[in-house]
Amino acid sequence: MSEGLNIVVPIKQVPETTEVQFDEETGRLIREGVAAIINPFDEYAIEEALSIKEKLGGVVKAITMGPPWAADALRDAIAMGADEGWLATDRAFAGADTWATSLTLARCIERMGGYDLVICGLKTTDGDTGQTGPEMAEHLDIPHVCYVNEITEIGDGRVVLKRNMDEGIETLEASLPLLITVGKDINQPRLATLRGRLKAKKAEIKEITNNDLKMNPKEIGLDGSFTRVVKLFEPETHEAGEVVEGTPDELAEAILAKLQECKVI
């Protein structure tokens, strides 16, 4: 392993507001004209990568997949302290579900060169699946650990980390290269500095297209997606339930009367 760690942080640009519109024909979010930010969970991933770099040295590379304007999210990551920004952008990538997205990102990461650690946000605020990170690890054929909230040791090709589970706190050891996903309890993301923003403004964003990856068009984008949004609807509203008070016997009689009224029994 070279001096320091080569850390990759996949990020996503998401709508800044929850008031988003959907294309009824495709079931996809309409992102044009909507203010966008770095997915909040990804900021914790960036911060953890920067903290590791400050301790051990190395390089932090941020990558995202999206249209050309998704480069703004990469510049925000560089403003925080990331060294490089990589943009996977191609119309062939459009409409991808988590499977096609993770496959494309995995191939991009391989093209970016060697890596030791991939740090992902736990999930995105628009999709909320938490699937892309683990699927990416499978495509890269490396181990992965989710829900990490502390890295206690890292070095000599190994990582010791902790995560909170329902049964308690797990302490795990894994070998590098490794992919982890992190939540909001792992750190507090730093704010971009003026110097960082000036650096980000001038930074070169390196683009990757399918001409570079040469992937089968049937395996990426909408055609390579195993899941589709087939219907969008708003949940029906229901009237508030009726609160019944009384003794146990009175309650039993009231419930029986309601069941008979509804012809349940």
Secondary structure, DSSP 8 states (H G I E B T S, - for coil): --SSEEEEEE--EEESSS--EE-TTT--EE-TTS-EEE-HHHHHHHHHHHHHHHHH-EEEEEEEESSGGGHHHHHHHHHHT-SEEEEE--GGGTT--HHHHHHHHHHHHHHT---SEEEEES--TTT----HHHHHHHHHT--EEEEEEEEEEEETTEEEEEEEETTEEEEEEEESSEEEEE-TTS-------HHHHHHHHH--EEEE-HHHH---GGGSTTTT-S-------------------S-HHHHHHHHHHHHHHTT--
